[in-house]
Amino acid sequence: MTDLPKMALSVRQPWAWAILHAGKRLENRSQAAIDHGMKNGLICLHAAKGMTREEYESGRDFINAAINRTNYPDLEVPKPCDLVRGAIIGTMNVVGVAKSAEDVDHNPWFTGPRALILREVDAIEPIGSVGALGYFAWSHSGESDAPKPWMTAWPSEAKRQTKSNFEAEEKQRRYAEALRLQKVTPE
């Protein structure tokens, strides 16, 4: 695409990836953000530079649960080092605003309080660009952001720390500590 829209919206990863590749056609925003100039029309999708480990993990888990497995049976969120950040990565047409889950038939991507409704989403080759809050006039500014050390060290089969296995491990630690304090050895 050679004639890109001048305005863009910055979305943190892995949510920007989900818009392009996982059927996420809602972008949740506050009412104040929408009132601050978010209008219908074709805009660029900017992948924000920032992404913490916690944001990646919670986003990955939510996305993997929300993906329509009929349309995307084997789709998995990429490793953090494989997600482009700090760049224009696509275009999308904002066609309206959902004010409630009912407005979008309880779509799992709606977390509110409002959501931009997206259509005609297309990926492009990343173009390095600095982001901003809300809609912003973007310009080319070098390369996209390099992965942070934690992103490149991410294990290929990362252990998911679920609440249940965290609680089981915590219970084991407390039990072992209680035994140590009582100077009791298990049989």
C-alpha positions in Angstrom: 0.0 0.0 0.0 1.7 3.2 -1.1 -0.9 5.8 -0.1 -1.3 5.3 3.7 -3.6 7.3 5.9 -1.9 10.2 7.7 -3.5 9.4 11.1 -2.7 6.4 13.2 -3.7 4.7 16.5 -1.1 3.2 18.7 -1.9 -0.2 20.2 0.3 -2.2 22.6 1.4 -5.7 21.7 0.2 -8.4 21.6 -3.1 -6.7 21.0 -1.9 -5.0 17.7 -0.9 -8.5 16.5 -4.4 -9.8 17.4 -6.0 -7.1 15.3 -4.0 -8.1 12.3 -3.9 -11.9 12.7 -6.4 -13.2 15.2 -9.7 -11.6 14.2 -9.8 -8.9 16.9 -12.1 -6.4 15.4 -12.7 -4.2 18.5 -10.2 -1.9 20.1 -11.2 -1.1 23.7 -10.9 2.5 24.8 -12.3 4.8 27.5 -15.2 7.2 26.7 -12.8 10.1 27.3 -10.3 8.7 24.7 -13.1 8.3 22.1 -14.4 11.8 22.9 -10.9 13.2 22.3 -11.2 13.0 18.5 -11.5 9.3 17.6 -13.6 9.3 14.4 -14.7 6.8 11.8 -12.4 6.3 8.8 -9.4 4.6 7.5 -6.3 4.9 9.8 -3.0 3.2 10.3 -2.3 0.7 13.1 0.8 1.5 15.1 2.4 -1.1 17.3 3.4 0.7 20.5 7.1 0.5 21.6 6.2 -0.5 25.2 5.4 -4.0 26.3 6.2 -5.5 29.7 6.5 -9.2 30.4 3.2 -9.0 32.4 1.4 -7.2 29.6 2.6 -9.9 27.1 1.6 -12.8 29.3 -1.8 -11.5 30.3 -2.5 -10.5 26.7 -1.3 -13.8 25.3 -3.6 -15.7 27.7 -6.6 -13.5 26.9 -6.0 -13.7 23.1 -5.5 -17.5 23.1 -8.8 -17.8 25.0 -10.7 -15.4 22.7 -9.5 -16.7 19.4 -12.2 -18.3 17.3 -10.8 -21.8 17.0 -13.1 -22.6 14.1 -11.5 -19.9 12.0 -8.0 -20.1 13.6 -7.5 -23.7 14.8 -3.7 -23.6 15.3 -3.1 -19.9 15.8 -0.8 -19.0 18.7 0.5 -15.6 19.8 4.1 -15.2 18.7 7.0 -15.1 21.1 7.6 -11.5 22.4 10.8 -11.1 20.4 8.8 -11.8 17.2 6.2 -9.0 17.8 7.0 -5.8 15.9 7.0 -2.7 18.1 7.5 1.0 17.4 6.2 0.8 13.9 3.2 1.3 11.6 2.1 -2.3 10.9 -1.2 -2.1 9.1 -4.4 -0.2 8.3 -7.9 -0.5 9.6 -11.2 1.1 9.0 -13.0 2.4 12.1 -16.7 2.1 11.4 -18.3 2.9 14.7 -18.2 2.7 18.5 -19.6 0.0 20.7 -21.0 1.4 23.9 -21.8 -2.0 25.5 -21.2 -5.7 25.0 -24.7 -5.9 23.6 -23.8 -3.6 20.8 -21.4 -6.3 19.5 -23.3 -9.4 20.4 -21.2 -10.1 23.5 -18.0 -10.4 21.3 -15.2 -11.8 23.6 -12.9 -9.0 22.4 -15.2 -6.4 24.1 -13.9 -5.5 27.6 -15.2 -1.9 27.5 -16.1 0.6 28.6 -16.2 1.5 24.9 -14.7 -0.1 21.7 -13.8 1.1 18.3 -15.4 -1.3 15.7 -12.8 -2.2 13.1 -13.2 -3.5 9.6 -11.0 -3.9 6.4 -7.9 -4.7 8.4 -4.7 -5.1 6.4 -1.1 -5.8 7.4 1.7 -3.9 5.8 5.5 -4.1 5.9 6.5 -2.4 9.2 7.5 1.3 9.0 9.4 2.6 12.0 7.4 5.4 13.7 7.1 7.0 17.1 3.7 6.6 18.6 1.4 8.9 20.7 -1.8 8.7 22.7 -5.1 8.8 20.8 -5.1 9.4 17.0 -1.9 11.0 15.9 -0.3 12.2 12.7 2.5 9.7 12.1 5.8 10.0 10.2 8.6 7.6 9.3 11.3 7.6 11.9 13.9 4.9 11.3 13.6 1.3 12.3 11.1 -0.5 14.6 12.2 -1.1 18.2 14.6 -3.9 18.9 13.5 -6.6 21.3 14.4 -6.1 25.0 16.6 -8.8 26.6 13.7 -10.5 28.4 12.0 -10.9 25.0 14.9 -12.6 23.3 15.5 -14.8 26.3 11.9 -16.0 26.2 11.8 -19.8 26.2 10.3 -21.4 23.2 8.0 -23.5 25.4 7.4 -21.0 28.2 5.9 -22.4 31.3 2.5 -20.8 31.9 2.2 -19.9 35.6 -1.5 -20.4 36.1 -3.2 -19.5 39.3 -3.7 -23.2 40.2 -0.1 -24.2 39.8 1.1 -21.0 41.5 -1.1 -21.9 44.5 0.1 -25.5 44.5 3.8 -24.3 44.5 3.1 -21.7 47.2 1.4 -24.4 49.4 4.5 -26.6 48.9 6.8 -23.8 49.9 4.8 -23.0 53.0 4.7 -26.7 54.0 8.5 -27.0 53.5 9.0 -23.9 55.6 6.8 -25.1 58.4 8.7 -28.4 58.5 12.0 -26.6 58.5 10.8 -24.3 61.4 9.6 -27.4 63.3 12.8 -29.2 62.4 10.7 -32.1 61.2 11.8 -34.2 58.3 9.1 -35.8 56.2 8.8 -39.6 56.2 
